[in-house]
């Protein structure tokens, strides 16, 4: 079931608020914690997350035999969004459109985000090792 962008934003806000309350943090404490994270660390995690969503989109699209155009149509997002995301041209993808992609892949947003998070947690050494192995396999 698709929800509107406004409903999506409200649900995300409510979830974050509930999580903050569940963990016993005030709004001020949560803001201070976010600000305490080094900017470089935040940027690194953000880059890895975007790369993970891009890779996951490519993987799932290929598994399902979809073109970028077909995925965009199923997800009701602009084809430019799919192409830019997968090409790594969008450093800050629209979160609502990522939600829409999850629907296009017939996944819950929770599952889609969890799979992207798993990809973003793969250490650089493993990624570089896999890349080197793939290059070595080519004739």
Buried (B, 14 or more C-beta within 10 A) or exposed (E): EEBEEEEBEEEBEEEEEEEBEEEEBEEEEBEEEEEEEEEEEEEEEEEBBBBBBBBBBBEBBEEEEBEBEBBBBBBEBEBEBBBBBBEEEBEEBBBBBBBBBBBBBEBEBEEBBEBBBEBBEEEEEEEEEEEEEEEEEEE
